[in-house]
Amino acid sequence: DSICMTHRFFKRRLHAGSPPFSHIALTLLVAGLAAHLGLALNAPLPWMIGPLLASAALAMSGGPATSRTPFRNAGQWVIAVALGLYFTPQVVALIVRLSVGGAARA
């Protein structure tokens, strides 16, 4: 019986703070439209900058810009991998050389 009570407690706690699906769907819709707008405008990184600016504007205007933690974690992982692909040994060497050179001139 105590195991069932514990299970119900954690199940309730897990779903208690979840935002409504409609808020998540609206945020994803706004982000997707912003990405397509960025593509149409030939903006740099339209699939990252467009949704970032649109969801920030939605949140600052008081709109229901929400996400669930697994979605946010997955998005951060995708961005980290995409940025990490540019860090070749040559780029790291250049960063070290510029940072050491910049520190020596300061």
C-alpha positions, 0 to 999 in steps of 0.5 A: 500500500505504501508503494502505491501511495509513493508511486501516486505522489511522484506521478502527481509531482511529475505532472504538476508543473507541466505546462498545458499542451496548448501553450507548448503547441503555440510556442512551437508554432510561433517558432516554426513560423519564425524559422520559415520567415528567416528562411524567406528573408535569407537570414543567417541561421534562420532555424536558430535565430528566428525561433529564438527571437520569436519565442523571446518576443512571445514571452516578453509580450506576456504570451504563453511561451513554454517548453517542457524540460526534455524538449529544452534539453534536446534543443540545447543538445542539438545546438551544442553539437552543431556548434561543436562541429566547427571546432576543428583542430585548426580552429582551436589552434587559432583561438589559442594563438589569438587569445595568447597573442591578445593577452600578450599585447594587453 
